[in-house]
Amino acid sequence: MKSKPKTTVALSGIAACLLGGCVGSGDKYPSLEIRDAERITFAANPASQPDQGEVAPLAQMTADLPSILDRARAGGQAFDAAVPSARSAVLAARGTTPDNNNWARAQIALADLATHRTQVAIALSDADLLYAKAISESYRRGEIETLRQTIEAQLNAHDRVLAELDGYSR
């Protein structure tokens, strides 16, 4: 193979000319410094006191706790109820391939468990939102934290079951 030094020299010359157009005095081009409009400003506004006729935000937040707990429990009970059939489906599918009906049943059973786990995870995310709001508004958050820990423990138990079943499926 024969190299083409003339082409390389020509391309280098063109690149130098093009890049040379980028060089010049700073007066011609806008500054790349942050403009005042681009600066982020933050002003903390203290939480206002609720009016006498208004329900206090903390009472609103804690009023949602039973509903969140009920949703987490319902998802957890559905998960627990589905575990035995999922376990037997996964064990029946052990060592099979995706073209086997037992494998498909096991995948459906695992997806069903994941759906129930998701219901619990959504309840935890709702509790997390309340917790964040309580922090930002400087409210006591003991009840919310207890709820979060309860739901999180439930999710961890679900994760252990799913990991166990995933181990069976291999």
Stockholm file with secondary structure:
# STOCKHOLM 1.0

chainA/1-170         MKSKPKTTVALSGIAACLLGGCVGSGDKYPSLEIRDAERITFAANPASQPDQGEVAPLAQMTADLPSILDRARAGGQAFDAAVPSARSAVLAARGTTPDNNNWARAQIALADLATHRTQVAIALSDADLLYAKAISESYRRGEIETLRQTIEAQLNAHDRVLAELDGYSR
#=GR chainA/1-170 SS CCCCHHHHHHHHHHHHHHHHTTCSCTTSSCCCSCCGGGSCCCCCCCCCCCCTTSCCHHHHHHHTHHHHHHHHHHHHHHHHHHHHHHHHHHHHHTTCCTTSHHHHHHHHHHHHHHHHHHHHHHHHHHHHHHHHHHHHTTCCCHHHHHHHHHHHHHHHHHHHHHHHHHHHTC
#=GC SS_cons         CCCCHHHHHHHHHHHHHHHHTTCSCTTSSCCCSCCGGGSCCCCCCCCCCCCTTSCCHHHHHHHTHHHHHHHHHHHHHHHHHHHHHHHHHHHHHTTCCTTSHHHHHHHHHHHHHHHHHHHHHHHHHHHHHHHHHHHHTTCCCHHHHHHHHHHHHHHHHHHHHHHHHHHHTC
//
